[in-house]
Amino acid sequence: MKKISLILFLTFSFLITAHNKHENDRKIIFPNIPGYKTLKCDFHQHTAFSDGHVWPTIRVMEAVKDNLDAIAVTEHLEYQPHKDDIPHPDRNRAYEIEKKASENDSLIIIRGSEITRNMPPGHSNAIFINDANKLMVDNPIKAFEEAKNQGAFVFWNHPNWTAQRKDGIATLTDMHKDLIKNGLLNGIEIVNEFTYSDEALQIALDNNLTLIGTSDIHGLIDWEYNVPDGGHRPVTIVFAKERSESAIKEALENRRTVVFFNDILIGRTEQLVPLLKSSITIDNAEYDKDAIILKVRLKNNSSCKFTLQNKSEFTFHRHSDLVEIEPMSTVELEIKTVNKLSNAVLKFEVINAVTAPAIHPEIVFEITP
């Protein structure tokens, strides 16, 4: 009997430990950068109130588990496949349910809707709106104008979606050019669900649009993104002056974002490099007591696995010119400096970071052993 009790206790302890480890591993973590709060956000989600498969409360619970700071409720306005089972003439209903469900959490719930049209203009999300019902008009341009009247931030969804672009190439149409010119389109998804678009990134850079990455989740986050085995949803990392809805909006309007997707970080140099410098830091640096080898421990303070290519004048004793650092971990480099130096400069190209198509940023460490 004692043996059975011991086995049951050990099994239970193992399950609890494994569960806690999973809960901790799934949290999306990125450090603050100088002058700003680093907020993790998902601005494109669906529930049973359009073509999603879950109740709105599930989206709140998933976001809390993932350590997100904000989510937007963006049900399709025009596409309502569940309307026979869930009739809801008020298109704000999903937001109201999520807002109530988050009352005991610090999660910020942003009201939004997806304007669902054929190409052009395709699908777009309007967030920070006041009333989704007023966007339900026949003329798509009028819908964008109403969103602007409500003070919305509007971004173009999945411009590379093969259902509307057979070649998968995000391409500006004349209508999109007019929307941008008239201030009716403010951002663009360079990442949607499982896809990334170099062409959308270039459109953003050429037209001063905010970079957005979203899950566009319809099912369960855990299933769609394989969270139990270490996967993560894509998110937009927002650099805000404070942790509030108004601060998130101000940051989006001023293009202070980086997109996190499949261990890739995509952003403008002004935001991406400070994030890299906060995410990868020097934990310790000292010379080996028996050799002229400088031991430098790099620490990863984020949920992103980094691949660094050595661009400095030194070679390494235990690594090639490629160094990988797992999330929330450290790696020790043994650097052959030939002579003992009072200071040394390490330079890396961050292979899994992107500032423009095929362009990777560099980070520099000045080390004083």
C-alpha positions as CSV (number, residue, x, y, z in Angstrom):
1,M,0.0,0.0,0.0
2,K,2.8,2.4,0.9
3,K,4.5,1.6,-2.5
4,I,1.3,2.4,-4.3
5,S,0.8,5.7,-2.4
6,L,4.4,6.6,-3.2
7,I,4.0,5.9,-6.9
8,L,0.7,7.9,-7.0
9,F,2.4,10.8,-5.1
10,L,5.4,10.8,-7.5
11,T,3.2,10.6,-10.6
12,F,1.0,13.5,-9.3
13,S,4.1,15.6,-8.5
14,F,5.5,14.9,-12.0
15,L,2.2,16.0,-13.6
16,I,2.1,19.2,-11.6
17,T,5.7,20.0,-12.4
18,A,5.2,19.3,-16.1
19,H,2.1,21.4,-16.1
20,N,3.8,24.4,-14.4
21,K,6.8,24.1,-16.7
22,H,4.4,24.2,-19.7
23,E,2.6,27.2,-18.3
24,N,5.9,29.1,-17.7
25,D,7.4,28.1,-21.1
26,R,4.4,29.4,-23.1
27,K,4.7,32.9,-21.7
28,I,5.8,35.4,-24.3
29,I,8.5,37.6,-22.7
30,F,10.4,40.5,-24.1
31,P,12.3,43.2,-22.0
32,N,11.5,46.9,-22.0
33,I,13.7,49.2,-24.1
34,P,15.0,52.6,-23.0
35,G,12.1,55.0,-22.7
36,Y,9.3,52.6,-23.5
37,K,7.2,49.7,-22.1
38,T,7.4,46.6,-24.3
39,L,3.9,45.3,-24.8
40,K,2.9,42.0,-26.5
41,C,-0.3,42.3,-28.5
42,D,-2.5,40.3,-30.9
43,F,-4.8,42.6,-32.9
44,H,-6.6,40.0,-35.1
45,Q,-8.8,37.3,-33.5
46,H,-12.1,35.6,-34.1
47,T,-14.7,33.8,-32.0
48,A,-18.1,32.2,-32.6
49,F,-19.5,35.7,-33.2
50,S,-18.1,35.5,-36.7
51,D,-16.2,32.5,-38.2
52,G,-14.3,31.4,-35.1
53,H,-14.9,28.2,-33.2
54,V,-14.7,29.3,-29.5
55,W,-16.6,31.6,-27.2
56,P,-15.0,35.0,-26.6
57,T,-14.0,34.2,-23.0
58,I,-11.5,31.6,-24.4
59,R,-9.6,34.3,-26.1
60,V,-9.1,36.1,-22.8
61,M,-7.9,33.0,-21.1
62,E,-5.5,32.2,-23.9
63,A,-4.0,35.7,-23.9
64,V,-3.5,35.7,-20.1
65,K,-1.7,32.3,-20.3
66,D,0.5,33.7,-23.1
67,N,1.4,36.7,-21.0
68,L,0.0,39.1,-23.6
69,D,-0.7,42.7,-22.6
70,A,-3.5,43.5,-25.1
71,I,-5.8,41.8,-27.6
72,A,-8.3,43.2,-30.1
73,V,-11.7,41.7,-30.8
74,T,-12.0,41.8,-34.6
75,E,-15.0,39.8,-35.8
76,H,-16.0,39.9,-39.4
77,L,-18.8,42.4,-40.0
78,E,-20.1,41.0,-43.2
79,Y,-19.3,37.3,-42.8
80,Q,-21.5,35.6,-40.2
81,P,-21.6,31.8,-40.8
82,H,-23.0,31.1,-37.3
83,K,-25.8,33.6,-37.5
84,D,-28.5,30.9,-37.4
85,D,-27.2,29.6,-34.1
86,I,-25.8,32.9,-32.6
87,P,-27.9,35.7,-34.0
88,H,-26.5,39.0,-32.8
89,P,-27.6,42.2,-34.5
90,D,-25.2,44.1,-32.3
91,R,-21.7,43.6,-33.7
92,N,-20.1,44.9,-30.5
93,R,-21.3,41.8,-28.5
94,A,-18.1,39.8,-28.6
95,Y,-16.1,42.8,-27.3
96,E,-18.6,43.2,-24.4
97,I,-18.2,39.6,-23.4
98,E,-14.4,39.7,-23.5
99,K,-14.3,43.0,-21.7
100,K,-16.4,41.5,-18.8
101,A,-14.3,38.3,-18.8
102,S,-11.1,40.3,-18.4
103,E,-12.3,42.4,-15.4
104,N,-10.1,40.4,-12.9
105,D,-7.0,40.4,-15.2
106,S,-4.8,43.2,-16.4
107,L,-5.3,42.3,-20.0
108,I,-6.3,45.2,-22.2
109,I,-9.3,44.5,-24.5
110,I,-9.5,46.7,-27.6
111,R,-12.7,47.1,-29.6
112,G,-12.4,46.4,-33.3
113,S,-13.9,44.8,-36.3
114,E,-12.8,43.2,-39.6
115,I,-14.1,45.0,-42.7
116,T,-14.5,42.0,-45.0
117,R,-14.6,42.8,-48.8
118,N,-13.4,41.4,-52.1
119,M,-10.1,42.6,-53.5
120,P,-9.7,45.5,-53.6
121,P,-9.6,46.5,-50.8
122,G,-9.7,42.9,-49.4
123,H,-9.9,42.5,-45.6
124,S,-8.9,45.1,-43.1
125,N,-9.1,45.5,-39.3
126,A,-10.3,48.7,-37.7
127,I,-9.3,48.8,-34.0
128,F,-10.0,51.4,-31.3
129,I,-13.4,52.0,-32.7
130,N,-16.5,53.1,-30.8
131,D,-19.3,51.2,-32.5
132,A,-18.8,48.3,-35.0
133,N,-22.4,48.6,-36.2
134,K,-21.7,51.9,-38.0
135,L,-19.1,50.3,-40.2
136,M,-21.7,48.1,-41.8
137,V,-22.2,50.1,-45.0
138,D,-22.2,48.9,-48.7
139,N,-19.5,51.2,-50.0
140,P,-16.1,50.0,-48.7
141,I,-14.6,53.5,-48.8
142,K,-17.4,54.7,-46.6
143,A,-16.6,52.0,-44.1
144,F,-13.0,53.2,-43.9
145,E,-14.2,56.8,-43.6
146,E,-16.5,55.9,-40.7
147,A,-13.6,54.1,-39.0
148,K,-11.5,57.2,-39.3
149,N,-14.4,59.3,-37.9
150,Q,-14.4,57.0,-34.9
151,G,-10.6,57.6,-34.4
152,A,-9.7,54.1,-35.5
153,F,-6.3,52.6,-36.4
154,V,-6.8,50.6,-39.6
155,F,-4.5,48.0,-41.1
156,W,-4.6,45.7,-44.1
157,N,-5.0,42.1,-43.3
158,H,-3.0,39.2,-45.0
159,P,-2.2,41.1,-48.2
160,N,-0.4,38.0,-49.4
161,W,-3.5,35.7,-48.9
162,T,-3.6,33.3,-51.9
163,A,-7.5,33.4,-51.9
164,Q,-7.2,37.0,-53.1
165,R,-3.6,37.0,-54.5
166,K,-3.0,33.7,-56.3
167,D,0.7,34.4,-56.5
168,G,1.0,35.2,-52.8
169,I,2.7,38.5,-53.7
170,A,1.4,41.5,-51.6
171,T,0.6,44.2,-54.1
172,L,-0.7,47.7,-53.7
173,T,-3.8,48.5,-55.8
174,D,-4.9,52.0,-56.8
175,M,-7.6,51.8,-54.1
176,H,-5.0,51.0,-51.4
177,K,-2.8,53.9,-52.6
178,D,-5.8,56.2,-52.2
179,L,-6.6,54.8,-48.8
180,I,-3.0,55.4,-47.6
181,K,-2.9,58.9,-49.2
182,N,-6.1,59.9,-47.4
183,G,-5.0,58.5,-44.1
184,L,-7.6,55.8,-44.1
185,L,-5.0,52.9,-44.0
186,N,-2.3,53.1,-41.3
187,G,-0.7,49.6,-41.1
188,I,-0.2,46.3,-42.9
189,E,0.2,42.7,-41.7
190,I,3.6,41.5,-42.7
191,V,2.8,38.3,-40.7
192,N,-0.6,36.7,-40.6
193,E,-1.1,33.3,-39.0
194,F,1.6,31.0,-40.6
195,T,2.8,33.3,-43.4
196,Y,5.4,36.1,-43.7
197,S,5.6,38.5,-46.6
198,D,8.8,40.3,-47.7
199,E,6.6,42.2,-50.2
200,A,4.3,43.5,-47.4
201,L,7.3,44.6,-45.4
202,Q,8.6,46.6,-48.4
203,I,5.2,48.1,-48.9
204,A,5.2,49.2,-45.2
205,L,8.7,50.7,-45.5
206,D,7.9,52.5,-48.8
207,N,4.6,53.9,-47.5
208,N,5.3,54.6,-43.9
209,L,2.9,52.0,-42.6
210,T,3.0,50.3,-39.2
211,L,4.3,46.8,-39.1
212,I,1.7,44.3,-37.8
213,G,1.9,40.6,-37.0
214,T,-1.2,38.6,-35.9
215,S,-2.5,35.1,-35.1
216,D,-5.8,35.6,-37.0
217,I,-6.9,32.8,-34.7
218,H,-10.1,30.9,-35.4
219,G,-9.6,27.7,-33.4
220,L,-7.6,27.2,-30.3
221,I,-4.2,28.9,-29.8
222,D,-2.7,25.7,-28.3
223,W,-3.7,23.5,-31.2
224,E,-3.1,25.9,-34.1
225,Y,0.4,27.0,-32.8
226,N,1.4,23.8,-31.1
227,V,1.9,25.5,-27.8
228,P,2.3,22.3,-25.7
229,D,5.5,21.5,-27.8
230,G,7.0,25.0,-27.5
231,G,5.2,26.9,-30.2
232,H,4.0,30.5,-30.0
233,R,1.4,32.6,-31.7
234,P,2.7,35.6,-33.8
235,V,2.4,38.9,-32.0
236,T,2.9,42.6,-32.5
237,I,5.4,44.0,-30.0
238,V,4.4,47.5,-29.2
239,F,6.7,50.1,-27.6
240,A,4.4,52.3,-25.6
241,K,5.0,55.1,-23.2
242,E,2.8,53.4,-20.6
243,R,0.7,50.2,-20.3
244,S,-2.7,51.6,-21.5
245,E,-5.0,51.4,-24.4
246,S,-4.3,55.0,-25.4
247,A,-0.6,54.5,-25.2
248,I,-0.8,51.5,-27.5
249,K,-2.8,53.5,-30.0
250,E,-0.2,56.3,-29.9
251,A,2.6,53.8,-30.4
252,L,0.9,52.2,-33.4
253,E,0.2,55.6,-35.0
254,N,3.9,56.4,-34.6
255,R,5.0,53.0,-36.0
256,R,6.8,51.8,-32.9
257,T,6.4,48.1,-33.4
258,V,8.3,44.9,-34.0
259,V,6.8,41.6,-35.2
260,F,7.6,38.3,-33.5
261,F,7.1,35.2,-35.7
262,N,8.6,31.7,-35.6
263,D,11.7,32.9,-33.7
264,I,12.1,35.8,-36.2
265,L,11.9,39.5,-35.2
266,I,11.0,42.0,-38.0
267,G,11.0,45.7,-37.5
268,R,12.5,49.0,-38.3
269,T,16.1,49.6,-37.1
270,E,14.9,52.3,-34.7
271,Q,12.8,49.8,-32.7
272,L,14.5,46.5,-33.5
273,V,18.0,47.2,-32.5
274,P,17.1,48.6,-29.0
275,L,15.0,45.4,-28.5
276,L,17.9,43.2,-29.5
277,K,20.3,45.1,-27.2
278,S,17.8,44.6,-24.3
279,S,17.2,41.0,-25.2
280,I,20.8,39.9,-25.5
281,T,23.1,41.2,-22.7
282,I,26.6,40.4,-21.3
283,D,26.1,38.4,-18.0
284,N,29.9,38.0,-17.3
285,A,33.2,38.6,-18.9
286,E,36.6,37.5,-17.6
287,Y,39.9,35.9,-18.8
288,D,40.7,32.3,-18.2
289,K,43.3,32.1,-15.4
290,D,45.4,29.5,-17.3
291,A,45.1,30.8,-20.9
292,I,44.6,34.0,-22.9
293,I,41.0,33.1,-23.6
294,L,38.3,35.7,-22.8
295,K,35.2,34.0,-21.5
296,V,32.0,36.0,-22.2
297,R,28.6,34.8,-21.1
298,L,25.7,36.1,-23.2
299,K,22.3,36.1,-21.7
300,N,19.0,35.9,-23.6
301,N,16.3,37.8,-21.7
302,S,13.5,37.0,-24.2
303,S,11.3,34.3,-25.6
304,C,13.1,34.4,-29.0
305,K,15.8,32.0,-29.9
306,F,18.7,34.0,-31.5
307,T,21.2,33.0,-34.2
308,L,24.2,35.3,-34.2
309,Q,26.9,35.5,-36.8
310,N,30.3,36.7,-35.6
311,K,31.4,39.8,-37.4
312,S,34.2,40.8,-35.0
313,E,38.0,40.5,-35.5
314,F,38.2,37.5,-33.1
315,T,37.5,33.8,-33.5
316,F,36.0,31.5,-30.9
317,H,37.5,28.6,-29.1
318,R,34.4,26.4,-28.8
319,H,32.0,27.8,-31.4
320,S,32.0,28.5,-35.1
321,D,31.1,31.9,-36.4
322,L,27.4,31.0,-35.7
323,V,26.2,31.1,-32.2
324,E,22.7,30.2,-31.0
325,I,21.1,31.3,-27.7
326,E,18.0,29.5,-26.6
327,P,15.1,31.6,-25.0
328,M,15.7,32.7,-21.4
329,S,19.1,31.1,-21.2
330,T,22.8,31.8,-21.4
331,V,25.7,30.7,-23.6
332,E,29.4,31.1,-22.8
333,L,31.8,32.1,-25.6
334,E,35.5,31.5,-25.4
335,I,37.2,34.2,-27.4
336,K,40.8,34.1,-28.7
337,T,42.0,37.7,-28.3
338,V,45.8,36.7,-28.7
339,N,46.7,39.2,-26.0
340,K,44.9,40.1,-22.7
341,L,42.9,43.2,-23.6
342,S,41.5,45.8,-21.2
343,N,38.6,46.2,-23.6
344,A,37.3,44.2,-26.6
345,V,34.5,44.8,-29.1
346,L,32.2,42.0,-30.2
347,K,30.0,42.5,-33.2
348,F,27.3,40.1,-34.4
349,E,24.8,40.1,-37.3
350,V,21.5,38.8,-36.0
351,I,20.5,36.3,-38.6
352,N,16.9,35.8,-37.4
353,A,16.2,39.6,-37.2
354,V,15.0,41.5,-40.3
355,T,14.9,45.3,-40.9
356,A,14.1,45.0,-44.7
357,P,13.9,42.2,-47.1
358,A,17.2,40.2,-46.9
359,I,18.7,42.8,-44.5
360,H,19.8,41.8,-41.0
361,P,20.8,44.2,-38.2
362,E,24.1,44.2,-36.3
363,I,24.6,44.6,-32.6
364,V,27.8,45.6,-30.9
365,F,29.1,44.8,-27.4
366,E,31.9,46.7,-25.8
367,I,33.5,44.4,-23.2
368,T,35.7,45.4,-20.3
369,P,37.0,42.1,-18.7
